[in-house]
Amino acid sequence: MTKAKTDLSPAAKTGLGLAGIVQVAFAFLAFWDLAHRDARSVRGPKPVWIPVILVNWLGPASYFLFGIRR
């Protein structure tokens, strides 16, 4: 019998858990920044950035790299 794909080592489970926590924190920071930033300093309408930020890793990174006027 082969090992199921869901059987992960404790180190892999810890790594995935930490990656998940970091990703949620990254998205939270993007949402917090979007909520507190003036609309004039955000590229495009603020409501458009909400679903963008929900895309794992790429959404928050896109917001911080391209969504904020400098």
Backbone bond lengths (Angstrom), bond angles and torsions (degrees), N, CA, C in turn:
res aa  C-N    CA-C-N  psi(-1)  N-CA   C-N-CA  omega(-1)  CA-C   N-CA-C  phi
1 M - - - 1.444 - - 1.531 109.07 -
2 T 1.329 116.74 139.26 1.459 120.26 -179.03 1.525 110.59 -92.80
3 K 1.295 113.82 159.12 1.453 120.86 179.76 1.535 109.75 -73.84
4 A 1.315 117.13 135.19 1.469 120.97 179.72 1.516 109.95 -69.41
5 K 1.327 116.19 152.78 1.459 120.87 -179.33 1.528 112.37 -66.43
6 T 1.320 117.62 -20.88 1.465 120.35 -178.92 1.524 112.19 -83.31
7 D 1.317 118.01 -7.66 1.453 120.79 178.11 1.527 108.87 -82.38
8 L 1.309 115.63 102.26 1.460 121.39 -179.80 1.518 109.60 -110.33
9 S 1.310 115.51 152.39 1.453 119.64 176.18 1.531 108.83 -70.30
10 P 1.309 117.07 159.35 1.467 119.24 177.57 1.532 112.75 -58.30
11 A 1.323 116.54 -35.78 1.471 119.47 178.61 1.523 110.84 -66.51
12 A 1.328 117.55 -39.87 1.467 120.89 178.48 1.528 110.49 -66.62
13 K 1.323 116.94 -41.24 1.466 120.32 177.66 1.528 110.79 -61.84
14 T 1.315 116.77 -42.32 1.463 121.09 178.68 1.523 110.82 -64.24
15 G 1.325 116.25 -44.33 1.462 120.39 179.14 1.521 112.10 -61.98
16 L 1.322 116.71 -44.64 1.462 120.06 178.41 1.526 111.30 -65.33
17 G 1.311 116.64 -38.25 1.465 119.96 177.51 1.518 111.72 -63.54
18 L 1.328 116.36 -44.33 1.465 120.14 178.35 1.523 111.80 -64.63
19 A 1.332 117.03 -40.91 1.466 120.50 177.76 1.522 110.29 -62.32
20 G 1.316 117.06 -39.85 1.463 121.07 177.83 1.516 112.26 -64.13
21 I 1.322 116.71 -42.10 1.464 120.95 178.95 1.525 110.33 -64.26
22 V 1.316 117.32 -43.44 1.466 121.13 179.50 1.525 110.23 -63.85
23 Q 1.334 117.46 -41.34 1.462 120.72 -179.78 1.525 111.06 -64.50
24 V 1.321 117.65 -42.97 1.474 121.22 178.51 1.524 109.84 -64.96
25 A 1.321 118.05 -40.97 1.462 121.05 178.28 1.529 111.02 -64.29
26 F 1.315 117.30 -40.08 1.463 122.36 178.48 1.533 110.49 -61.86
27 A 1.341 116.19 -45.27 1.467 120.57 178.42 1.529 110.27 -66.08
28 F 1.341 117.52 -41.22 1.457 120.57 178.57 1.528 111.04 -59.83
29 L 1.321 116.92 -44.35 1.464 120.37 179.13 1.528 111.64 -62.98
30 A 1.327 116.73 -38.59 1.468 119.93 177.61 1.524 110.35 -65.18
31 F 1.341 117.56 -44.63 1.468 120.48 177.98 1.522 111.39 -63.47
32 W 1.330 116.33 -41.66 1.463 119.90 179.80 1.523 110.68 -62.82
33 D 1.330 116.06 -44.55 1.450 120.47 179.08 1.527 110.76 -63.20
34 L 1.318 117.22 -43.84 1.464 121.45 179.12 1.524 110.95 -60.84
35 A 1.313 117.49 -41.64 1.460 121.45 -178.72 1.527 112.06 -68.10
36 H 1.318 118.01 -32.74 1.458 121.50 -175.01 1.523 114.49 -98.23
37 R 1.316 117.06 -8.65 1.461 121.04 -178.30 1.522 109.87 -87.92
38 D 1.322 116.79 140.73 1.455 122.51 176.28 1.528 109.81 -62.59
39 A 1.332 116.99 141.07 1.465 121.62 -176.69 1.525 112.41 -60.21
40 R 1.329 117.30 -28.26 1.466 119.96 179.76 1.519 112.87 -69.71
41 S 1.309 117.65 -19.61 1.457 120.04 -179.20 1.535 112.64 -99.57
42 V 1.331 116.38 11.23 1.467 121.61 176.84 1.523 107.91 -114.62
43 R 1.322 116.76 132.22 1.472 120.45 177.02 1.515 108.97 -74.77
44 G 1.302 117.11 123.80 1.455 122.02 -179.76 1.516 111.13 81.78
45 P 1.326 116.28 172.89 1.472 119.93 178.83 1.534 111.35 -67.54
46 K 1.310 115.92 138.83 1.462 120.09 -178.91 1.534 112.99 -58.86
47 P 1.360 119.85 -39.59 1.475 118.38 179.80 1.524 114.26 -62.04
48 V 1.322 117.91 -24.43 1.469 120.83 178.32 1.526 110.74 -67.62
49 W 1.315 117.85 -30.30 1.462 121.07 -177.49 1.528 112.70 -75.10
50 I 1.330 117.96 -18.79 1.474 119.86 -178.13 1.533 111.58 -60.58
51 P 1.348 119.58 -55.15 1.478 116.71 178.53 1.526 113.21 -67.82
52 V 1.325 117.40 -26.50 1.468 119.64 178.30 1.530 109.57 -64.87
53 I 1.316 117.12 -43.92 1.467 121.25 -178.42 1.526 111.16 -64.41
54 L 1.335 117.43 -26.08 1.466 120.48 -179.54 1.528 113.57 -71.19
55 V 1.322 118.18 -12.82 1.473 121.10 177.84 1.533 107.56 -76.91
56 N 1.318 115.57 120.10 1.466 120.30 -174.66 1.519 112.54 -50.30
57 W 1.293 116.43 133.31 1.456 128.06 176.99 1.524 113.31 58.89
58 L 1.321 118.52 -52.69 1.459 121.13 -175.38 1.525 112.44 -68.41
59 G 1.327 117.25 -37.41 1.452 120.73 -178.29 1.526 113.20 -63.38
60 P 1.330 118.18 -55.90 1.462 118.54 177.82 1.525 112.85 -61.38
61 A 1.330 116.87 -38.55 1.464 119.57 178.60 1.523 110.37 -63.53
62 S 1.330 117.43 -42.24 1.468 121.26 177.85 1.511 111.14 -61.94
63 Y 1.325 116.37 -41.88 1.463 119.52 179.20 1.525 110.56 -60.97
64 F 1.323 116.63 -49.38 1.468 119.15 -177.76 1.529 112.66 -68.76
65 L 1.333 117.15 -32.05 1.470 119.53 -179.16 1.526 113.30 -83.43
66 F 1.335 117.43 -39.90 1.461 120.77 -171.81 1.520 114.67 -118.31
67 G 1.316 119.04 -18.62 1.454 121.13 -172.94 1.510 114.99 -87.20
68 I 1.311 117.52 -16.56 1.463 120.99 -176.43 1.524 109.14 -103.73
69 R 1.326 114.86 126.38 1.467 119.14 175.27 1.524 108.45 -74.39
70 R 1.299 115.89 136.85 1.475 120.28 179.76 1.511 109.46 -110.60
